Amino acid sequence: MDLITSPDELHSIVAGHRRHGRSIALVPTMGALHSGHLSLIELARSRADVVVVSIFVNPLQFEDPRDFERYPRCESDDDHMCAEQGVDIVFRPEPSLLYPPGFATTVDVSGVTQTLEGSSRPGHFRGVATVVAKLFIAADPDLAVFGAKDYQQVAVIRRLTEDLGFAIDILVAPTVRESDGLAMSSRNVRLDSESRRAAAKLFQSLQAAQEACATGTTDSASLIESVIDHLRTSPLIEIDYVQIVDPHTLSPSAHAGPDDVLLVAAVVGGVRLIDNVVLGGAR
Ligand code: AMP
């Protein structure tokens, strides 16, 4: 497994693979890898000859510097897991090579960034879109894999890929969960035991809404209210938003259909968590 820190070096190694006719998959991550990330790597492995995993805690997408500092980092565990998964290249860019002094160009995706995470975390998607565009340029992949857990992020990446003309297939892997349903996240290690128990309510409340939808409740306001009521049973949960949106435009749906997506963001014991389900489907 190659460990690369320079975008130029990555680009030339990938070009070598391309000359040999090999296809390239990119899995962008911020590290502290867990089974959710591994499922993305597995999907990439099954679809391409060469798998590149990027590991970069991107300062540009954190609006709160303390959140950036506290973000978990475990380089040697990550490298070990990547090697075990048969990853070919770990790309851990040197920040000053990705964002050299004087760096002043960012990528702004409009429309799908205006709601949900975009409203709660101003500037977040500018950081995501910018780093992903730079990773796409450096790794020059045929395909890139993202997780459905970050539903809005996928919409942003799809828009960016199309608008900037990247010839890259965007694949989406389902959310991997703990046994009580909590979506795996690198941030979960920061939950204390009480908050960890409370955090399971996020998915439970989404599932209850899926069931209510399946048995005929289509009024979004009542479904949202039931999720809020469920979450309010724990004093450790501070709700940021609960919304039902159209899967393509991400605009609110007044009447919930099976294709609509129910999303939640909440701070649980000081840790911000997000989750989502398609109303008509078990994920
Ligand atoms: P992160 O390291 O949190 O930036 O995530 C890197 C990629 O892994 C993103 O595409 C995420 O959507 C995806 N991901 C994170 N958690 C999960 C999960 N529990 N299941 C599936 N994919 C995930």
Residues whose N, C-alpha, C, O or C-beta is under 5 A from the ligand:
A	BS01	AMP	P28 T29 M30 G31 G36 H37 V145 F146 G147 A148 K149 D150 A173 P174 T175 V176 A183 M184 S185
